[in-house]
Amino acid sequence: MSELPKARVATTSLAGCFGCHMAILDMDERLIDLMSHVEIDRSPLTDIKRFTRRCDIGIIEGGCCNEENVHVLQDFRKNCDVLIGIGQCAIMGGLPAMRNAIMHSDEPLRECLEEAYITGRNIRNKTHNVPNDPALPLLLDQVYPCSQVVKMDVQIPGCAPEGDLIYDTLAKLLAGRFRGFEPDRVRFD
């Protein structure tokens, strides 16, 4: 991979579990080689919270369940040449999107929040209130995959994707050779 040019990469985690960021570590020793060819900009891995300049690649984990997720995703689209959705939450909403299927009343979000904070079987909320602090981002009516909010250039499937697939995709992107996935590389077992 020594022929790869230096590139700027940013990452973020939206509505997900941070498992895809952990899967990046599954590149093992190849992560050291990769880091010699990239600079990390905005990322929870570096605790840099704002873009310092334009990035070649943005890696998004998680879908959009609140207004903050939408703003962060739009900021990544504006500041990254190539935007990668990594994992099922970014691609399809993942586990957070399970709330989309259970909301069936006239006020589905209220029903979901009441179940989570007030009426749920094992809830011990003595105030019987749903959190509503102004500092909390407003929840969306449902959880959206990233591609329903902004244009995504590449989507790496899996929950979480294997480190090999992440590495191969990044290496090919950096070398200008990514043309999609080989059928035998993407599997769901």
Secondary structure by P-SEA (a helix, b strand, c coil): cccccbbbbbbbbccccaaaaaaaacccaaaaaaaacbbbccccccccccccccccbbbbcbbbccaaaaaaaaaaaacccbbbbccccccccccccccccccccccaaaaaaaaaccccccccccccccccccccccccccccccccccccccccccccccaaaaaaaaaaaaacccccccccccccc
